[in-house]
Amino acid sequence: MMDVSGVGFPSKVPWKKMSAETTRARATRKSLLHVPYGDGEGEKVDIYFPDESSEALPFFLFFHGGYWQSGSKDESAFMVDPLTAQGVAVVIVAYDIAPKGTLDHMVDQVTRSVAFVQKQYPSNKGIYLCGHSAGAHLAAMMLLADWTKHGVTPNLRGFFLVSGVFDLEPIVYTSQNVALQLTLEDAQRNSPQLKVAQAQPVDPTCRVLVVVGQFDSPEFHRQSWEFYQVLPAQTLCQGEWKASFEELHDVDHFEIVENLIQKDNVLTQIILKTIFQ
C-alpha cells in the first residue's frame, strides 16, 4: 500500500506567493503568458525568456505536482529567475487535473505541449523536461512518447524527475484515486516503471536525472530508486539512457522543489550544469 500521508499539496505553500510575484514582475518583460498549445481551455503555457533576443536557447519545461488533482501553472513559476538569468527559456505547462482530466488525457496534453515548443522554437538548443511529484510522472511518460503522431521529434536533451511516482498501481488502492478513478489497467498503462525498458532514447546523449529528497517518504524513495535501478528488466539502466540518481540532503518533498527559487541551490546548479555541459 502506498504511503501518501502528508503528501498532497496543502492549501498554502510558499511558492504560490513567490510564483505570483514572479509572474507579475515578468509580465511586462520578456514573457508570453497563457499561450495555447491546444484547443482545450486549460491547454496553456507561460513562456519566460532571458533578456537576450535569440530564440536559439535551451528550453526548460516544468510540470507541476499535486497528485494529478491540485496545483497549476499559475503557482509554478518560482524557478524562472535563476534559470532565465543564465540564458534558459522557461516554460510552465498547464494541464487538466482530475476530476476534469483523466490521466490518459493529462499525458496527451503534456506530450502536445512538448511538441508545441519544438514546433514554435525549432532552433532551440535542447528541450529539458522537469516535473515534481505527479509532474515527474508526466515528464517520465515522455520517455515513452510516440512523436510520429505529432509530426515532430523534439530535441530532448534532459529529464529532471524530482520526487516522482513511476509505478501507479499502488495509487489504485488509496484515497488519492477517488478523483483519479484509475483502474488497474489505467495504472499499468501509465506506469513508466513498467514500460521504459521498451523505449529507446531519441538521442543517446539525453540525460535522465532521478532525484529524491532526504526527507521524502519511504515510498517516494522506493519509487525513485527502483525506477532508476532496482528492477533490472524495467529500469533506465537497462534502457541505455544516460541516467543518474541523486538524493538531496536536508530537504523534504516540498523543499526540494521550492528551493529552485535560489540560484545557488544544489538542484538549480545540477540543472544548469546539465544544460550547459
PLY file of the C-alpha trace (Angstrom):
ply
format ascii 1.0
element vertex 277
property float x
property float y
property float z
element edge 276
property int vertex1
property int vertex2
end_header
0.00 0.00 0.00
1.41 3.36 -0.95
2.24 5.69 1.94
0.86 9.06 0.89
0.47 10.51 4.36
1.35 14.18 4.31
1.91 14.17 0.59
-0.81 16.14 -1.08
-0.48 19.81 -1.72
-1.61 21.95 1.23
-3.73 24.99 0.50
-0.88 27.31 1.40
2.60 26.58 0.13
5.48 29.09 -0.01
5.96 29.11 -3.76
2.39 30.20 -4.52
3.19 33.74 -3.36
6.67 33.62 -4.90
5.31 32.43 -8.22
2.54 35.05 -8.30
5.12 37.75 -7.68
7.35 36.34 -10.41
4.51 36.28 -12.91
3.52 39.88 -12.16
7.11 41.08 -12.29
7.88 39.42 -15.61
4.55 40.03 -17.33
5.83 43.35 -18.66
9.25 41.88 -19.54
10.19 39.10 -21.94
7.36 36.68 -21.40
4.39 35.19 -23.20
1.58 34.26 -20.83
-1.37 31.89 -21.36
-0.18 30.77 -24.80
-2.43 27.98 -26.14
-0.73 24.73 -27.13
-4.06 23.11 -27.94
-7.76 23.83 -28.27
-8.73 22.99 -24.70
-9.48 25.76 -22.22
-6.76 24.56 -19.86
-4.14 23.90 -22.53
-1.87 26.89 -21.97
1.80 27.58 -21.32
3.62 30.56 -19.84
6.99 31.19 -21.51
9.70 33.27 -19.84
12.72 34.34 -21.86
16.18 35.55 -20.90
16.97 39.15 -21.73
18.81 38.12 -24.89
16.67 38.19 -28.00
17.72 34.94 -29.68
15.30 32.01 -29.80
18.25 29.60 -30.18
18.05 28.86 -26.48
17.72 25.83 -24.22
14.10 25.44 -23.13
13.22 24.15 -19.66
9.64 22.83 -19.36
8.15 22.40 -15.90
5.18 20.19 -14.96
3.74 20.87 -11.52
2.81 18.25 -8.93
-0.27 17.85 -6.76
-1.20 14.18 -7.21
-2.72 14.98 -10.61
-5.59 16.79 -8.84
-4.24 20.07 -7.48
-1.70 22.75 -8.40
-1.49 24.89 -11.53
0.97 26.64 -13.79
0.00 29.96 -12.19
1.71 28.96 -8.96
4.69 27.20 -10.50
6.96 29.91 -11.93
9.22 30.09 -8.89
12.35 28.83 -10.71
12.11 31.35 -13.54
14.59 33.99 -12.42
17.56 31.72 -11.56
17.27 29.94 -14.92
16.50 32.86 -17.23
19.39 34.76 -15.64
21.68 32.07 -17.05
20.19 32.13 -20.56
17.50 29.44 -20.28
13.94 29.94 -21.51
11.42 28.54 -19.00
8.03 27.12 -20.00
5.42 26.41 -17.32
2.82 23.95 -18.58
-0.86 23.73 -17.59
-2.82 20.51 -17.86
-6.33 19.45 -16.85
-6.14 17.99 -13.35
-8.62 15.44 -12.01
-11.50 15.08 -11.91
-11.78 17.19 -15.07
-8.90 15.42 -16.75
-8.18 11.70 -16.84
-4.60 10.54 -16.54
-4.54 9.49 -20.21
-5.68 13.00 -21.12
-3.00 14.63 -18.97
-0.28 12.54 -20.60
-1.61 13.51 -24.03
-1.66 17.20 -23.06
1.90 17.13 -21.78
3.02 15.33 -24.95
1.38 18.01 -27.09
2.93 20.81 -25.02
6.41 19.42 -25.70
5.65 19.08 -29.42
4.31 22.64 -29.41
7.53 24.07 -28.02
9.59 22.20 -30.60
7.41 23.44 -33.46
7.38 27.03 -32.20
11.11 27.15 -31.49
12.78 24.70 -33.90
16.18 26.36 -33.47
16.23 25.55 -29.74
19.44 24.33 -28.15
17.72 21.49 -26.37
14.46 20.83 -24.56
14.75 19.81 -20.91
11.77 18.41 -19.04
11.34 18.76 -15.29
8.49 17.55 -13.13
7.85 17.36 -9.43
5.86 14.53 -7.81
2.92 13.86 -10.18
4.64 16.19 -12.63
7.71 13.93 -12.57
5.45 11.07 -13.59
4.11 13.09 -16.53
7.64 14.06 -17.56
8.77 10.43 -17.34
5.91 9.40 -19.62
7.61 11.48 -22.31
10.35 8.84 -22.37
7.67 6.61 -23.92
6.01 9.09 -26.29
5.39 8.25 -29.93
6.39 11.53 -31.52
5.45 10.41 -35.04
1.83 11.08 -34.08
2.70 14.74 -33.56
4.68 15.34 -36.73
7.82 16.42 -34.91
10.70 14.90 -32.96
11.52 17.21 -30.06
15.16 17.96 -29.34
15.01 16.31 -25.92
18.32 16.62 -24.12
17.49 16.08 -20.47
14.93 14.97 -17.87
14.84 16.05 -14.22
12.45 13.74 -12.36
12.01 15.19 -8.87
10.39 13.09 -6.11
8.27 11.27 -8.64
5.76 8.44 -8.85
6.60 5.92 -11.58
4.57 2.84 -10.65
0.93 3.86 -10.35
-0.56 0.54 -9.29
-0.32 1.37 -5.54
-2.31 4.56 -6.17
-5.32 2.50 -7.22
-5.81 1.34 -3.64
-5.50 4.73 -1.92
-7.81 7.68 -1.28
-5.88 9.58 -3.96
-7.76 7.50 -6.51
-11.17 8.92 -5.56
-10.67 11.80 -8.02
-8.45 9.94 -10.48
-10.71 6.88 -10.85
-7.84 4.76 -12.13
-8.49 1.13 -12.97
-5.63 -1.32 -12.64
-5.33 -1.28 -16.44
-5.14 2.53 -16.45
-2.42 2.46 -13.82
-0.35 -0.14 -15.67
-0.70 1.67 -19.00
0.51 4.91 -17.41
3.35 3.49 -15.31
6.71 4.39 -16.85
8.31 1.90 -14.44
6.63 -0.90 -16.38
7.23 0.49 -19.86
10.60 2.23 -20.01
12.55 -0.94 -20.85
10.67 -1.00 -24.16
11.63 2.57 -25.07
14.68 3.76 -26.92
16.29 7.18 -26.40
15.51 9.66 -29.14
19.03 10.98 -28.56
21.63 8.74 -26.89
23.15 11.81 -25.24
19.85 12.63 -23.48
20.39 12.63 -19.72
17.87 11.49 -17.13
18.29 12.55 -13.51
16.13 10.83 -10.91
16.22 12.86 -7.71
14.61 12.49 -4.29
14.84 14.42 -1.04
16.42 13.00 2.09
13.17 13.55 3.99
10.82 12.37 1.26
8.60 9.50 2.39
9.88 5.92 2.09
7.51 5.34 -0.83
8.99 8.19 -2.85
12.47 6.82 -2.10
11.41 3.36 -3.19
9.74 4.57 -6.36
12.67 6.75 -7.40
15.35 4.17 -6.65
13.50 1.31 -8.32
12.77 3.39 -11.39
16.47 4.13 -11.64
18.00 0.78 -10.78
16.41 -2.00 -8.72
14.21 -3.83 -11.25
16.72 -4.90 -13.91
14.17 -5.61 -16.66
12.25 -2.39 -16.18
14.65 0.42 -15.38
16.52 3.23 -17.02
19.79 1.39 -16.50
18.65 -1.27 -18.97
17.25 1.19 -21.49
20.59 2.76 -22.44
19.54 6.12 -21.08
22.31 8.25 -19.58
20.74 8.04 -16.14
21.89 9.19 -12.73
20.40 9.23 -9.25
20.69 11.90 -6.57
19.42 12.09 -3.01
19.44 15.73 -1.91
20.25 16.24 1.74
18.16 18.14 4.28
15.07 18.63 2.10
11.57 17.15 2.18
9.01 16.59 -0.58
8.23 20.30 -0.89
11.55 21.96 -0.07
13.27 20.00 -2.83
11.32 21.96 -5.45
10.60 25.26 -3.67
14.38 25.73 -3.23
14.64 26.17 -7.01
13.98 29.86 -6.34
17.62 30.03 -5.18
20.34 30.39 -7.77
22.89 28.63 -5.56
20.57 25.73 -4.70
22.05 22.28 -5.35
19.31 21.20 -7.74
19.36 24.53 -9.57
23.09 24.10 -10.13
22.67 20.48 -11.28
20.06 21.62 -13.80
22.28 24.41 -15.14
25.34 22.16 -15.29
23.37 19.55 -17.24
22.04 22.13 -19.69
25.39 23.82 -20.32
27.77 20.87 -20.04
0 1
1 2
2 3
3 4
4 5
5 6
6 7
7 8
8 9
9 10
10 11
11 12
12 13
13 14
14 15
15 16
16 17
17 18
18 19
19 20
20 21
21 22
22 23
23 24
24 25
25 26
26 27
27 28
28 29
29 30
30 31
31 32
32 33
33 34
34 35
35 36
36 37
37 38
38 39
39 40
40 41
41 42
42 43
43 44
44 45
45 46
46 47
47 48
48 49
49 50
50 51
51 52
52 53
53 54
54 55
55 56
56 57
57 58
58 59
59 60
60 61
61 62
62 63
63 64
64 65
65 66
66 67
67 68
68 69
69 70
70 71
71 72
72 73
73 74
74 75
75 76
76 77
77 78
78 79
79 80
80 81
81 82
82 83
83 84
84 85
85 86
86 87
87 88
88 89
89 90
90 91
91 92
92 93
93 94
94 95
95 96
96 97
97 98
98 99
99 100
100 101
101 102
102 103
103 104
104 105
105 106
106 107
107 108
108 109
109 110
110 111
111 112
112 113
113 114
114 115
115 116
116 117
117 118
118 119
119 120
120 121
121 122
122 123
123 124
124 125
125 126
126 127
127 128
128 129
129 130
130 131
131 132
132 133
133 134
134 135
135 136
136 137
137 138
138 139
139 140
140 141
141 142
142 143
143 144
144 145
145 146
146 147
147 148
148 149
149 150
150 151
151 152
152 153
153 154
154 155
155 156
156 157
157 158
158 159
159 160
160 161
161 162
162 163
163 164
164 165
165 166
166 167
167 168
168 169
169 170
170 171
171 172
172 173
173 174
174 175
175 176
176 177
177 178
178 179
179 180
180 181
181 182
182 183
183 184
184 185
185 186
186 187
187 188
188 189
189 190
190 191
191 192
192 193
193 194
194 195
195 196
196 197
197 198
198 199
199 200
200 201
201 202
202 203
203 204
204 205
205 206
206 207
207 208
208 209
209 210
210 211
211 212
212 213
213 214
214 215
215 216
216 217
217 218
218 219
219 220
220 221
221 222
222 223
223 224
224 225
225 226
226 227
227 228
228 229
229 230
230 231
231 232
232 233
233 234
234 235
235 236
236 237
237 238
238 239
239 240
240 241
241 242
242 243
243 244
244 245
245 246
246 247
247 248
248 249
249 250
250 251
251 252
252 253
253 254
254 255
255 256
256 257
257 258
258 259
259 260
260 261
261 262
262 263
263 264
264 265
265 266
266 267
267 268
268 269
269 270
270 271
271 272
272 273
273 274
274 275
275 276
